[in-house]
Amino acid sequence: MLALVERLYPICRSLTGDGVRETLSILGEHVSMEVHEVPTGTPVLDWTVPREWQIRDAWVEGPDGKRVVDFAESNLHVMGYSTPVRARMPLAELREHLHTLPDHPDWIPYRTSYWKEAWGFCLAHRVLEALPEGDYEVCIDSSLEEGHLTYGELFLPGEKEDEVLIHTHVCHPSLANDNLSGIAVAIRLAERLGERRHRYGYRFLFVPGMIGPITWLARNEAVLPRIRHGLVLALLGGPGRFVYKRSRRGDADVDRVAAHVLGQTAEVRDFEPYGYDERQYCSPGFDLPMGRLTRAPHGEFAEYHTSADNLSLVRPERLEASLDAVEAIFVGLEGDGVYLNRSPKGEPQLGRRGLYGSLGGGTEGRQRERALLWVLSLSDGTHSLLDVAERSGLPFPAVREAAEALLEHDLLSGAS
């Protein structure tokens, strides 16, 4: 996963353009995804697909002819979606187009102007303070033209028609945690899921932020009734503990499973219509059961949307733990079910079936035995295994294992 982050890091991405295409092409080396191209001007819900932005070069030359800002050194130096410009101007005029972070004078900020035509440069505040008076040559070799919005989609069929939707955004330039970490975790998850059977179909979306999910939702309303669970993945390689954000519903199965399996390793927050793209999927006209999993969320770590969100911020052990956490959520969703106790009058004799310890009074195997008894007690056709885990306080894998053992010995049956 870290190697993929490192490979994608130099690419300049935005809402549209060849940077997104190059990124999706690299992801296509790992999984077989379909790449969609939606033309500029296409109506998508209350929005319209914007013009395509391409950036080739950009720089600012000082009075001495030396470049003080250079796109070739960092693609964060140019404000995203900057209109083309070639001009000579005094420093006072240029300053109106320069963006810095005075509180972090050595960092370059990440700025965009997607929906209002403008141009600008981002640079370290320390560099700005050192600029001498005089005239500056300014060049942004970019274009805003009729083109396409590009996104990737991967579908892994399951044993049933119901689906899990997994979203991650692909529109940020050289920012490692936001969101190359989310992309890398999603790709590795897709690879793992592709190696085994699963009940649900899994639909992965690699889309630009906001306009991407809006475009996908506008084009795929027929798919939405099949979406039973969903997760937005972002910021999974940086600092901080896990933060799970509930869906708008607040009590969707994915919300309950995530809270249970992540336990004390995560902070669980209620939904609010602000943040990443969960707010599009959870908008009231769709109200999909989409949660969001991050580590420290956007705006809650100092490096967010700055050049300090570089490769040193993303650690392999965090990526691995994030992948394990996402997998644990889906194991819970896959393994849940409602069952009927086939021997509900009194406690069935588990010992003669090899399911219970032969010696009384010991503590060995107590969790397994408790799980067996809890599953039997609540398997009345109205309680799910998740209900059992929540009520008993037992880990979901232990409850699922107990149910499988009881099914094997014909003490449980699937509820009709």
C-alpha positions as CSV (number, residue, x, y, z in Angstrom):
1,M,0.0,0.0,0.0
2,L,2.8,2.4,0.8
3,A,4.5,1.7,-2.5
4,L,1.3,2.6,-4.3
5,V,1.0,5.9,-2.3
6,E,4.6,6.7,-3.3
7,R,4.0,6.0,-6.9
8,L,0.8,8.2,-7.1
9,Y,2.2,11.0,-5.0
10,P,4.0,13.1,-7.7
11,I,0.9,13.2,-10.0
12,C,-1.1,16.5,-10.2
13,R,-4.7,15.6,-9.8
14,S,-7.8,17.8,-9.8
15,L,-11.6,17.4,-10.4
16,T,-10.9,16.6,-14.0
17,G,-7.9,16.2,-16.3
18,D,-5.1,13.8,-17.2
19,G,-3.9,13.5,-13.7
20,V,-7.0,11.7,-12.7
21,R,-6.7,9.5,-15.8
22,E,-3.1,8.6,-15.1
23,T,-4.1,7.8,-11.5
24,L,-6.9,5.5,-12.6
25,S,-4.6,3.8,-15.2
26,I,-2.2,2.9,-12.4
27,L,-5.0,1.6,-10.2
28,G,-6.1,-0.5,-13.2
29,E,-2.8,-2.4,-12.9
30,H,-4.0,-3.8,-9.6
31,V,-7.8,-4.3,-10.2
32,S,-10.0,-4.4,-13.3
33,M,-12.0,-1.2,-13.1
34,E,-14.2,0.5,-15.7
35,V,-13.3,4.1,-16.4
36,H,-16.2,6.5,-17.2
37,E,-15.9,9.7,-19.1
38,V,-18.8,12.2,-18.6
39,P,-18.9,15.1,-21.0
40,T,-18.6,18.8,-19.9
41,G,-22.1,20.3,-19.6
42,T,-23.9,17.1,-18.6
43,P,-26.6,18.0,-16.0
44,V,-26.1,16.0,-12.8
45,L,-28.8,16.6,-10.2
46,D,-28.6,20.4,-9.4
47,W,-25.1,20.6,-10.9
48,T,-23.4,20.5,-14.3
49,V,-20.2,18.7,-15.2
50,P,-17.5,21.4,-15.3
51,R,-15.0,22.1,-18.0
52,E,-11.9,20.0,-18.0
53,W,-8.7,21.5,-16.5
54,Q,-5.2,20.8,-17.7
55,I,-2.0,22.2,-16.3
56,R,1.3,22.0,-18.1
57,D,3.6,24.5,-16.4
58,A,3.5,27.5,-14.1
59,W,6.1,29.8,-12.5
60,V,6.8,33.2,-11.0
61,E,10.1,35.0,-11.9
62,G,11.5,37.7,-9.7
63,P,13.0,41.0,-10.8
64,D,16.4,39.2,-11.1
65,G,15.0,36.7,-13.5
66,K,15.1,33.8,-11.0
67,R,12.1,31.7,-10.4
68,V,10.7,32.2,-6.9
69,V,7.7,29.8,-7.5
70,D,7.9,26.8,-9.7
71,F,5.2,24.2,-10.5
72,A,7.9,21.8,-11.4
73,E,9.1,21.7,-7.8
74,S,5.6,21.1,-6.3
75,N,2.2,20.9,-8.0
76,L,0.8,22.5,-4.9
77,H,2.3,25.8,-6.0
78,V,-0.6,26.4,-8.4
79,M,-4.1,27.0,-7.2
80,G,-6.3,24.2,-8.6
81,Y,-8.3,25.1,-11.6
82,S,-6.3,28.3,-12.2
83,T,-7.2,30.0,-15.5
84,P,-4.2,30.7,-17.8
85,V,-2.2,33.8,-17.3
86,R,0.9,35.3,-18.8
87,A,1.7,38.8,-17.5
88,R,4.2,41.1,-15.9
89,M,3.1,42.9,-12.7
90,P,4.5,44.7,-9.6
91,L,4.7,42.8,-6.3
92,A,1.7,44.6,-4.8
93,E,-0.6,43.4,-7.6
94,L,0.9,39.9,-7.5
95,R,0.3,39.6,-3.8
96,E,-3.5,39.5,-4.4
97,H,-2.9,36.1,-6.1
98,L,-0.6,34.6,-3.6
99,H,-1.7,32.2,-0.8
100,T,0.4,31.3,2.3
101,L,0.2,29.9,5.8
102,P,1.7,32.5,8.2
103,D,1.3,30.1,11.1
104,H,3.4,27.5,9.3
105,P,5.8,29.6,7.3
106,D,7.6,26.7,5.7
107,W,4.6,24.9,4.4
108,I,2.8,25.4,1.0
109,P,-1.0,25.5,1.3
110,Y,-3.4,23.6,-1.0
111,R,-6.0,25.8,-2.5
112,T,-8.6,25.5,-5.3
113,S,-11.1,27.6,-7.2
114,Y,-13.3,25.1,-8.9
115,W,-16.5,27.1,-9.4
116,K,-15.2,30.6,-9.9
117,E,-12.7,31.6,-12.5
118,A,-9.5,32.8,-10.9
119,W,-5.8,32.2,-10.8
120,G,-3.3,32.0,-8.0
121,F,-0.1,30.6,-6.6
122,C,0.6,28.9,-3.2
123,L,3.9,29.2,-1.6
124,A,5.7,29.2,1.8
125,H,5.1,32.3,3.8
126,R,8.8,32.6,4.5
127,V,9.4,32.9,0.7
128,L,6.7,35.5,0.4
129,E,8.2,37.6,3.1
130,A,11.6,37.6,1.3
131,L,10.3,38.8,-2.0
132,P,11.8,42.2,-3.1
133,E,9.8,45.0,-4.6
134,G,9.8,45.1,-8.4
135,D,8.1,43.6,-11.4
136,Y,7.4,39.9,-11.7
137,E,6.9,37.6,-14.7
138,V,3.9,35.4,-14.1
139,C,3.0,32.3,-16.2
140,I,0.3,29.7,-15.7
141,D,0.2,27.4,-18.8
142,S,-3.3,25.9,-18.2
143,S,-6.5,25.4,-20.0
144,L,-10.2,25.2,-19.2
145,E,-12.0,23.6,-22.1
146,E,-14.8,21.2,-23.1
147,G,-13.8,17.8,-22.0
148,H,-14.9,15.2,-19.5
149,L,-15.1,14.3,-15.8
150,T,-13.4,10.9,-15.3
151,Y,-14.0,8.3,-12.6
152,G,-13.3,4.7,-12.0
153,E,-15.8,2.0,-10.9
154,L,-15.1,-1.6,-9.9
155,F,-17.8,-4.2,-9.1
156,L,-17.2,-7.5,-7.5
157,P,-20.3,-9.7,-7.7
158,G,-21.6,-11.5,-4.6
159,E,-23.9,-14.4,-3.9
160,K,-26.8,-12.0,-3.7
161,E,-27.9,-8.9,-5.4
162,D,-27.5,-6.7,-2.4
163,E,-24.4,-4.4,-2.5
164,V,-21.9,-2.6,-0.4
165,L,-20.7,0.7,-1.7
166,I,-17.1,1.9,-1.0
167,H,-16.1,5.4,-2.0
168,T,-12.8,7.1,-2.0
169,H,-11.8,10.4,-3.7
170,V,-9.1,10.8,-6.3
171,C,-9.0,14.6,-6.9
172,H,-6.2,15.8,-4.7
173,P,-2.6,16.5,-6.0
174,S,0.5,15.7,-4.0
175,L,-1.2,15.0,-0.6
176,A,-0.3,11.6,0.8
177,N,-2.8,11.1,3.6
178,D,-5.5,13.1,1.9
179,N,-6.3,10.9,0.1
180,L,-3.7,8.6,-1.4
181,S,-4.0,6.6,1.8
182,G,-7.7,6.0,1.3
183,I,-7.1,5.0,-2.4
184,A,-4.4,2.5,-1.4
185,V,-6.5,0.9,1.3
186,A,-9.5,0.6,-1.0
187,I,-7.3,-1.0,-3.7
188,R,-5.9,-3.6,-1.3
189,L,-9.3,-4.3,0.1
190,A,-10.6,-4.9,-3.5
191,E,-7.7,-7.2,-4.2
192,R,-8.5,-9.2,-1.0
193,L,-12.2,-9.4,-1.7
194,G,-11.5,-10.5,-5.2
195,E,-9.7,-13.6,-3.8
196,R,-12.7,-15.0,-1.8
197,R,-16.4,-15.6,-1.9
198,H,-18.7,-13.0,-0.3
199,R,-22.5,-12.6,0.2
200,Y,-22.7,-9.0,-1.0
201,G,-21.6,-7.5,-4.2
202,Y,-18.9,-4.8,-3.6
203,R,-18.9,-1.6,-5.7
204,F,-15.8,0.6,-5.4
205,L,-15.9,4.2,-6.6
206,F,-12.7,6.2,-7.3
207,V,-14.2,9.6,-8.0
208,P,-13.3,13.3,-7.7
209,G,-14.8,14.9,-4.6
210,M,-18.3,16.2,-4.5
211,I,-19.0,16.5,-8.2
212,G,-17.9,12.9,-8.6
213,P,-20.5,11.2,-6.3
214,I,-23.1,13.7,-7.5
215,T,-22.4,12.6,-11.1
216,W,-22.4,8.9,-10.1
217,L,-25.7,9.2,-8.2
218,A,-27.3,11.0,-11.1
219,R,-26.3,8.3,-13.5
220,N,-27.1,5.2,-11.3
221,E,-30.4,5.7,-9.5
222,A,-31.4,2.2,-10.6
223,V,-28.5,0.8,-8.6
224,L,-29.4,2.5,-5.3
225,P,-32.1,0.2,-4.1
226,R,-29.5,-2.6,-3.9
227,I,-27.1,-0.6,-1.7
228,R,-27.4,-2.1,1.8
229,H,-24.2,-0.8,3.4
230,G,-21.5,1.7,2.5
231,L,-18.3,3.4,3.6
232,V,-16.4,6.5,2.6
233,L,-12.7,5.9,3.1
234,A,-10.2,8.7,3.6
235,L,-7.2,9.9,5.7
236,L,-6.2,6.3,6.7
237,G,-2.5,6.6,6.8
238,G,-1.9,9.6,8.9
239,P,-1.9,10.3,12.7
240,G,-4.7,9.8,15.2
241,R,-7.0,7.1,16.3
242,F,-9.9,5.9,14.1
243,V,-12.9,8.2,13.8
244,Y,-16.1,6.6,12.5
245,K,-18.9,8.9,11.4
246,R,-22.4,7.5,11.4
247,S,-24.7,7.6,8.4
248,R,-27.6,10.1,8.4
249,R,-29.8,7.3,9.6
250,G,-27.7,6.9,12.7
251,D,-28.7,3.3,13.3
252,A,-27.8,1.6,10.0
253,D,-26.2,-1.8,10.2
254,V,-22.9,-0.4,9.1
255,D,-23.1,2.1,12.0
256,R,-23.8,-0.6,14.5
257,V,-21.2,-3.0,13.2
258,A,-18.5,-0.3,12.9
259,A,-19.1,0.8,16.5
260,H,-19.0,-2.7,17.8
261,V,-16.0,-4.1,16.0
262,L,-13.8,-1.0,16.3
263,G,-14.7,-0.7,20.0
264,Q,-12.3,1.3,22.1
265,T,-9.9,1.9,19.1
266,A,-12.3,4.4,17.6
267,E,-14.2,7.5,18.3
268,V,-17.8,7.3,17.0
269,R,-19.4,10.6,15.9
270,D,-22.9,11.4,14.8
271,F,-23.7,12.4,11.3
272,E,-23.6,16.0,10.2
273,P,-24.1,17.3,6.6
274,Y,-20.5,18.6,6.4
275,G,-17.3,16.8,5.6
276,Y,-16.4,14.4,2.8
277,D,-18.7,12.8,0.3
278,E,-20.8,10.9,2.7
279,R,-23.0,14.0,2.7
280,Q,-23.9,13.4,-1.0
281,Y,-24.9,9.7,-0.5
282,C,-26.7,10.6,2.8
283,S,-28.6,13.5,1.3
284,P,-32.3,13.1,2.1
285,G,-33.4,12.2,-1.4
286,F,-31.1,9.2,-1.3
287,D,-30.4,8.5,2.4
288,L,-28.0,5.7,1.7
289,P,-26.6,3.8,4.7
290,M,-23.1,5.3,4.2
291,G,-20.7,5.8,7.1
292,R,-17.2,7.3,6.9
293,L,-14.0,5.9,8.4
294,T,-10.9,8.1,8.8
295,R,-8.1,8.6,11.3
296,A,-7.9,12.2,12.4
297,P,-10.5,13.9,10.2
298,H,-10.1,16.8,7.8
299,G,-9.0,20.0,9.6
300,E,-8.0,18.1,12.8
301,F,-4.4,17.6,12.0
302,A,-2.0,20.4,11.3
303,E,-0.7,19.0,8.0
304,Y,-4.1,18.9,6.4
305,H,-4.2,20.5,3.0
306,T,-0.6,21.5,3.1
307,S,2.8,20.4,1.7
308,A,3.4,18.8,5.1
309,D,0.9,16.1,4.1
310,N,3.8,14.3,2.4
311,L,5.1,10.8,2.2
312,S,6.6,11.0,5.7
313,L,3.2,11.5,7.2
314,V,1.9,8.1,6.0
315,R,3.1,5.1,7.9
316,P,2.8,1.5,6.7
317,E,1.6,0.2,10.1
318,R,-1.2,2.7,10.0
319,L,-2.2,1.6,6.5
320,E,-2.2,-2.0,7.7
321,A,-4.3,-1.3,10.8
322,S,-6.7,0.7,8.6
323,L,-7.1,-2.1,6.2
324,D,-7.7,-4.5,9.1
325,A,-10.3,-2.2,10.5
326,V,-12.2,-1.9,7.3
327,E,-12.1,-5.7,6.8
328,A,-13.4,-6.2,10.3
329,I,-16.4,-4.1,9.5
330,F,-17.2,-6.0,6.4
331,V,-16.6,-9.4,8.1
332,G,-19.2,-8.3,10.6
333,L,-21.7,-7.2,7.9
334,E,-21.1,-10.4,5.9
335,G,-21.4,-12.7,9.0
336,D,-24.5,-11.2,10.5
337,G,-27.8,-13.0,10.2
338,V,-31.0,-14.0,12.0
339,Y,-31.5,-17.6,13.2
340,L,-33.9,-19.9,15.0
341,N,-33.0,-22.1,17.9
342,R,-34.2,-25.6,16.9
343,S,-34.1,-26.8,20.5
344,P,-35.7,-23.9,22.3
345,K,-37.3,-25.7,25.3
346,G,-34.6,-25.8,27.9
347,E,-30.9,-25.8,27.2
348,P,-29.7,-28.4,24.6
349,Q,-27.1,-30.8,25.8
350,L,-24.0,-29.2,24.3
351,G,-21.5,-31.5,26.0
352,R,-22.5,-34.7,24.2
353,R,-22.1,-32.8,20.9
354,G,-18.6,-31.7,21.8
355,L,-19.6,-28.1,22.2
356,Y,-19.2,-27.7,25.9
357,G,-16.4,-28.5,28.3
358,S,-16.6,-31.8,30.0
359,L,-15.4,-30.5,33.4
360,G,-17.5,-28.1,35.3
361,G,-16.2,-25.3,37.5
362,G,-13.3,-24.2,35.3
363,T,-12.8,-21.0,33.4
364,E,-11.2,-22.4,30.2
365,G,-13.3,-21.7,27.1
366,R,-15.8,-19.6,29.0
367,Q,-16.1,-17.0,26.2
368,R,-16.9,-19.7,23.7
369,E,-19.5,-21.3,26.0
370,R,-21.0,-17.9,26.8
371,A,-21.2,-17.2,23.1
372,L,-23.0,-20.5,22.4
373,L,-25.6,-19.9,25.1
374,W,-26.2,-16.3,24.1
375,V,-26.8,-17.3,20.5
376,L,-29.2,-20.0,21.6
377,S,-31.0,-17.6,23.9
378,L,-31.6,-14.9,21.3
379,S,-32.0,-16.9,18.2
380,D,-35.8,-16.5,18.1
381,G,-36.1,-15.2,14.6
382,T,-36.1,-11.6,15.6
383,H,-32.6,-11.0,16.9
384,S,-29.5,-10.9,14.6
385,L,-26.0,-12.0,15.6
386,L,-25.1,-8.3,15.9
387,D,-27.9,-8.0,18.4
388,V,-26.3,-10.9,20.3
389,A,-22.9,-9.4,20.2
390,E,-24.2,-6.0,21.4
391,R,-26.3,-7.4,24.2
392,S,-23.7,-9.9,25.5
393,G,-20.7,-7.7,25.1
394,L,-18.9,-10.5,23.3
395,P,-16.7,-9.9,20.2
396,F,-18.6,-10.4,17.0
397,P,-16.2,-13.1,15.6
398,A,-16.8,-15.2,18.8
399,V,-20.6,-14.9,18.3
400,R,-20.3,-15.8,14.6
401,E,-18.1,-18.8,15.4
402,A,-20.6,-20.0,17.9
403,A,-23.5,-19.7,15.4
404,E,-21.5,-21.7,12.8
405,A,-20.9,-24.4,15.4
406,L,-24.5,-24.6,16.3
407,L,-25.5,-24.7,12.6
408,E,-23.1,-27.5,12.0
409,H,-24.8,-29.5,14.8
410,D,-28.3,-28.8,13.6
411,L,-29.2,-26.7,16.6
412,L,-29.9,-23.5,14.5
413,S,-31.6,-22.9,11.3
414,G,-31.9,-19.7,9.2
415,A,-35.0,-17.7,10.0
416,S,-37.5,-17.5,7.2
